Amino acid sequence: MSQITLNTQHTAPLLSSFYNESISLKKDHDIILAFEGVLDDHKVEEFASTVENEMKRSNVTKKYIKNYFSIVIEALQNIRIHSYKSVDSYCNHSFAIASLKDHQYYLETCNIIENRKIKKFREKIDKVLSLSTSELKSYYFSILSEGKISDKGGAGLGIITLALKSNEKLKYSIKEINDSISLLTIISKVNTYQSP
Amino acid sequence: MEQLEIEGSAKTPDIKLNAEAGNIEIKGRSIPENSVAFYKPVIDWLSEYENNSPDQTTVNIQLEYFNTSSSKCILDLLKKLEGINNGKSNVHINWHYEEDDEDMLEAGEDYEAILNLPFKMIEIKEG
């Protein structure tokens, strides 16, 4: 079997500069919590519970806290399962920014994706983005009914759940770093505004 | 047959499995990264329970959150119970959901639609 060597040098400084740029673009947002570095299981839980507690302190309706909490868990666990993993942890950086603007809670995540996996990912997310809420629920149901879990522990339901829990369409972008890897950014949003 | 109790954590639910009483209880949050490993002892216990079950089995599931990998493991667990319900013990599922948590109610309804098991949806009133 041939070994594929990916050109992943300097991804940490690159991710770090992309993170700083994303933070600076959120001047009109309140940053609730931001993380940049190597994500581990403990940090996922810590990030999710910190934003949950912050929303509780702000008296956000429980339904929206639950939706946002689910988004954070799925988005960050997705990164843990699917993000490109190098033997050099310096190349395994990702970031997540939880922020608030006009009663809307945003979650922006960014991680490294291998270019060879982009086509499949685009097919999945573009399909999810093309569906209405009821179609998404049917799609979720059909995948759940199949009852399969991948070797990596993924259920194939993460992106669908992000879309179902966001009350606006997900946004994503893919920025190529070199011929091996790209940066994948996904933005989810929960609108907590309730008309009086 | 031995009882199985797993104490809950910030990421995993409280699990209480009592073969003698025919009671199965799962309560709390289920968001572990490795759900398959977490639910393995439960699935193994149910395999043994299949041949040691009393006439009636009551299952109470009360989850505040679950991640998508848990959703598949819960389906596996319920499929085991569906097998047990097939002539070995009458299985009843009580699916508890918090008031206004339509997503959790729908999750229970999804399982009810997939499985041939009697479900009762129970709303938990706040306060």
Interface residues (C-beta under 8 A of the other chain):
Chain A: D41 V44 E45 A48 S49 K62 K63 K66 N67 F69 S70 I73 E74 Q77 R80 I81 K137 Y140 F141 L144 S145 G147 K148 I149 G153 G154 A155 G156 L157 G158 T161 L164 K165
Chain B: A10 K11 I31 E33 N34 S35 V36 E64 Y65 N67 T68 S69 S71 K72 C73 L75 D76 K79 E98 D100 D101 E102 D103 E106 D110 A113 I114
